[in-house]
């Protein structure tokens, strides 16, 4: 874990302790927050989990001394600090920079895709309303209410380099160009991104029209007799596109982040950005890679 690169930006916004009670160490709070995202815990549940097994205590850096475990309110304020300053996106950018510096991540091609993250549809709350920044959208025969996480994944390694979080009703085509890197020459996407090559406005890439888009054919089109010879090509391209599903599998099946815990787009964007940071670390560990600099 790149502790120094992550702690330094947070410390510039963290209380210095000159007034009031001495704050908990910034690195300890960051580790506690990462633990919260890893296991998709509430603030109170994370407070209870830290002094539990020895692995969680060692990771956060505490012993059984009374008063060493930060309470739920302290974690809440730290989480709001990260959300307000957009530090979750900064952590992802810093990790991608380190991966690029160490030669771990590749260049030239990306894979883009999106997944729904459901929001509670219940109105049993103080406002008697659903999340005002979440919307519903239909995929196939199913309706979804919540947000959508759009990810740009390196085509060579399958590591996430860009994340965008929108309401569920925002089309994938509108967000796809912003997931590209400036030097991307190829982009792989599923059939839901048809028409993305015509988008000219993209903050990530100077001109998306110069990118070669490998977009999957729709199923009805693939079954047409005139294009049956393209099935082999589509099968080969699907092996590349499948790499984008691995981060979504880790997010939903390993971290358990299938449903949002917070209300509001900014809170969920910060949590999802940090979650994809941890996804990259998980994928590196599964591949037997390390962030340690190579020895001369």
N, C-alpha and C positions, 0 to 999 in steps of 0.2 A: 504494500500500500504506500503510495507516495505521500507520506505524512507531511513533510516539510512544504511541498508545493501546494497542499490543500489547506494547511493550517495558516500559512502566512496571509492569504487574502481575507480569511475570516477574522484573524486577529486585528486587522486594521479597522474592523467595525465592532469588535468585541469590547465590552467595558474594561477599562484599565484598572479599576479598583481604587481610584483615588478618592472616591466618595462612596459612602455606604459600606455595605458588607463586602468582604473580599470575594470576588467571583470564583466559580469553579474553573479549573484550567480549560483553556480553549480546546486543546487536543482531546482531553477526556470527554468533553461534551460532544465533539465531533464523532468520536468513536461510539459514544452512546447513541447518537442519532443514526449512524450507519447500522448499528445493531437493530434499531427500530425499523429501518427500511428493509433490512435483510429478512426479518421475520414478520413484517407488516403488522406491527404492534401499535396499540394506542399508547399515549403518554404514561398512563397509570400502569398498563401491563408491562411496559419497558422498564419502569422503575422497579417492579416486582421481579422481573427476569434477570436484572443485572447481578444481584447478590446470590443468584441461584447456583447453577453449575459452575465448576471451576473455570471452564473455557470462557464463559461470558465475563467473569471477574478479571481474568488475565487480559482479555482483549480490551476492556475498558480501562484497566490499570488501577484496580482498587483491591483492598484486602477487606477483612471483616471489621475494620475499625468503625465505630459508630460515626455517622455523619459524613462518610465518604461517598455514599451513593447519592447523586443528584436526584431531587424529587421531580415529580411530574410537571410542576409549574416551571421549574428551571428549564426542563427540556422543552416545554411549550414556548417559552420566550426565545430559546436558542433556535428553535425551528422557525419561528416568526422572523428572526433576524436573517436566516438564510433565504426565506421566501421574499422578504422585502428588498433585499439587495441583489436578488438573482444569482446567488452564489452556487446554486445547484448546476446551472448551465456553465458557470465558470469552472467547476470541478471537472465536468465532462471535457471542456476545451483543454484544460491543463493535462488531463490524462491522454487525450489524443495527441497533444504536442509531445509528451514523453514517449508515446508509442512510435511516433514519427521519428523522433531523435534517435531512438534505439534501433530503428530499422525493423520494427516488428510489424507495423501496419504497412500495407502496400498502397500504391497510387494508380490512378488511371481509370478505375471503374468502381461503380457503386450499385447497390441493390436497394430499392426503396419499397416500402410496404407500410401498412398501418394495421392497428388492431384496436378493437373497442375495449374500453375500460368502463364498466358499468357504474352508474351512480345510484344510490338508493332512491327509489321512486315514492317512498312513503312521505306523507305530509304530516306525520305525527311529530311535529317539532314546534318551536316557539313561534316561527313565522307562518306555520301551517301551509308551507309551500315546498316544492322541490327545489333543487339547486337551480338558481336563475341563470347561471352561465353554462349549464348543461342542456343538451337538446337530444331529441330522438331521431333515429335514422333507421332505415330498413335495409337489411342485407339478406337477399334471398327471400324467404318467407318469414323471417324473424325480425321483430322490432327491437332496437336497442336504445336505451336512454343513458346518456352519460357523456364521456369524452372519448377522444380518439388519439392514440399515440402514434405518430408518424416517425419512422426511423430510417435513417440512411446508413447502410452497412457496407463496409469495405468488401468488394467482390472477391478479393483474394483470401482474406483471413476470416471474414464473417464477424469482425469487430464493429461495434456501433461507433460512428463518428459524428452524427448529427441527430438531434431529436427535436421534434415540434409537437406540441400538444394543442389540440383545438377541440371545439365542441363536436359532437358526433355527426352533426349535419353538414360539416365542411367537407367538400369533395376531396378525394385523394389527388385528383388532377391538379387542383389549385395549390396544393402544398408541395407536390413532388419536386418542382424546380428548386425550391429553397433547401432541399436535402442534398443537393449536389455540392461537390467541392470544386474550387476554381480550376483544377487540373484534370477533372474527370472527362474522359473521352467516350466512355460507354456507360449506359445505365440500364439495368435489368428491372423489369416491373411486371406485375400481373395484369390481367385484362382490365381491371378496374382503373388503370392509369392510361387507357387509350385516349390520345389527344394531348398528352403531356408534352410531346415534342413541339407542339405549336405555341407553347407558352414562352413569351419573350422576357417577362419580368421575373428575375430571380436574384435574391440578395447574395446567394452563395456562389453562383456561376455567372460570369460576364455575359454569356449568350447561350442559353439552353438549346437553341436551334442548331448549334454546332456539335451537340452531343449525339452520338448514335444510340438510339433507344431500341432496346430489345424487349418489346412488349408482347406478352403472351396473347395468342389468339383466343377469342371467346370459344367456349365449348361447342356452341352450335356451328361456328365457322370451321372448327377443326374436324367435325364429323362430316363435312361436305365432301362428296366424292372427288371434286376437282382439286382439293388441297390435302388429300389423304397421304400424299407423298411427303408432306411436311411434318407428319407425326414424329418421325425420328428426330428432326431438328428441334421440335418443341420439347421432346423428351430430354434432349441434351441441355437445352436452355433451362429446363425446370430444375436440373441438378444444381445449377448455379443459383437460381432464385431461391431454392430451398434453404440457403444459408441464412436468409433473413428470418426464417421461422425459429431458429435456435435461440436468439435473444428473447423472442416472445414466449418460448417455452420456459425459459429460466424465470422470466418475470411472473408468469401466471402459475406455473406448476411448482417451481421451487420456492419462490418468494411468496406466493399466495396472493399476488396483487391483481386479483380479478375484478375487484370492486373498490371504488374510491372510498377513502375514510373521511376526506375533508370536502367542504363546500367551497367552490370558487376555482377559477381556472389557474390563478397564480400558485395557489397551494399545491394543486395537483401537478402542475408543470414542474415545480421544484422537486417534488417527491419522485416523479417519473424520471427526471434527468439524473438524480442521484441513483435511482434504481438501475438505470442503464449503465452508469459508471460501474456499479457493482457487478452487473452482468459481464462487462468486459473482463473484470478481474476473475470471475468464475470461468469464463471461456479460456482465458490464458492458463488458469490452473489445470483445467481439464486437458489442455493441449501440452502440458508439461513445460510451459514457458514461464519466464520470470521477468520482472521489471528491473532487476539488478543490472547495472552497466556491464558490458562485456569486458573481460580482462584483456589487457594488451599481450 
